[in-house]
Amino acid sequence: MPAPLRRCAGCGRRAPQRELLRFAARDGVLVTGRTEPGRGAYTCRSLACFERASARGMFPRILRQQVRIGLELRHLYTDAASGAGEAVAAQRKDLGATHG
């Protein structure tokens, strides 16, 4: 049986569920975890996708409730530690790319 596909909330790319990070709402706060109950929103493992989804209001739309998005979630992305997220986002903007 093929792996379930999910869509990134930041770039819209469809990918196998295991390749994406899952977020859910717990008491009005955005949390990560594959086992969190309720609706889930997914992003690629790129900080640029997380930031794009956050800036465009995709998490509340997908989760169907208002959520507080803490900056501590940035540590989940490997490109956040090196500061590459902003550089990658700028490079993609220059190239006209649409996904992470």
C-alpha positions as CSV (number, residue, x, y, z in Angstrom):
1,M,0.0,0.0,0.0
2,P,1.5,3.4,-0.9
3,A,2.3,5.9,1.8
4,P,-0.3,8.6,2.4
5,L,0.4,11.9,0.7
6,R,0.1,15.3,2.5
7,R,0.4,18.9,1.2
8,C,2.9,21.3,2.7
9,A,1.1,24.4,4.1
10,G,4.0,26.6,3.0
11,C,4.8,25.6,-0.5
12,G,1.9,23.3,-1.5
13,R,4.2,20.4,-2.5
14,R,2.7,17.0,-2.1
15,A,4.9,14.5,-0.3
16,P,4.7,11.3,1.6
17,Q,3.5,11.9,5.1
18,R,6.7,10.6,6.7
19,E,8.8,13.3,4.9
20,L,6.8,16.2,6.4
21,L,6.5,17.7,9.9
22,R,3.0,17.6,11.4
23,F,1.5,20.3,13.5
24,A,-1.7,20.4,15.6
25,A,-3.4,22.8,18.0
26,R,-3.4,22.1,21.7
27,D,-5.2,24.6,23.9
28,G,-4.8,27.3,21.2
29,V,-1.1,26.8,20.8
30,L,0.6,25.3,17.7
31,V,2.5,22.1,18.7
32,T,4.3,19.5,16.7
33,G,3.8,15.7,16.9
34,R,2.6,12.9,14.8
35,T,0.4,11.6,17.7
36,E,-1.3,14.9,18.6
37,P,-5.1,14.5,18.3
38,G,-7.2,16.5,15.9
39,R,-6.6,18.1,12.6
40,G,-3.1,18.3,11.4
41,A,-1.1,20.8,9.2
42,Y,2.1,19.7,7.5
43,T,5.2,21.5,6.3
44,C,8.3,20.5,4.5
45,R,11.4,20.2,6.7
46,S,12.4,23.7,5.5
47,L,12.3,26.8,7.7
48,A,11.2,28.8,4.7
49,C,8.1,26.7,4.3
50,F,7.2,27.0,8.0
51,E,7.7,30.8,7.8
52,R,5.7,31.1,4.6
53,A,2.8,29.0,6.1
54,S,2.9,31.2,9.3
55,A,3.0,34.5,7.4
56,R,0.1,33.5,5.1
57,G,-2.1,32.4,8.0
58,M,-2.2,28.8,6.8
59,F,-2.1,27.1,10.2
60,P,-5.3,28.7,11.5
61,R,-7.0,28.0,8.2
62,I,-6.0,24.3,8.0
63,L,-6.5,23.6,11.7
64,R,-9.8,25.6,11.7
65,Q,-9.0,27.5,14.8
66,Q,-6.8,30.4,15.9
67,V,-3.4,29.3,17.2
68,R,-0.5,31.0,18.8
69,I,2.7,30.2,16.9
70,G,5.8,30.2,19.1
71,L,9.2,31.0,17.8
72,E,10.5,28.0,19.6
73,L,9.2,25.8,16.8
74,R,12.0,27.2,14.6
75,H,14.4,24.8,16.3
76,L,12.7,21.9,14.5
77,Y,14.3,22.9,11.2
78,T,17.9,22.1,10.5
79,D,18.4,25.2,8.3
80,A,17.3,27.5,11.2
81,A,20.4,26.8,13.2
82,S,22.7,28.0,10.4
83,G,20.5,31.0,9.5
84,A,20.1,29.5,6.1
85,G,16.3,29.7,6.1
86,E,16.2,33.4,5.2
87,A,19.0,32.9,2.6
88,V,17.2,30.0,1.0
89,A,13.9,31.9,1.0
90,A,15.5,34.9,-0.7
91,Q,17.2,32.7,-3.2
92,R,14.0,30.9,-4.1
93,K,12.2,34.2,-4.5
94,D,15.0,35.3,-6.9
95,L,14.7,32.1,-8.8
96,G,10.9,32.1,-8.8
97,A,10.7,28.7,-7.2
98,T,7.5,27.7,-5.4
99,H,8.4,24.9,-3.0
100,G,10.8,23.8,-0.3
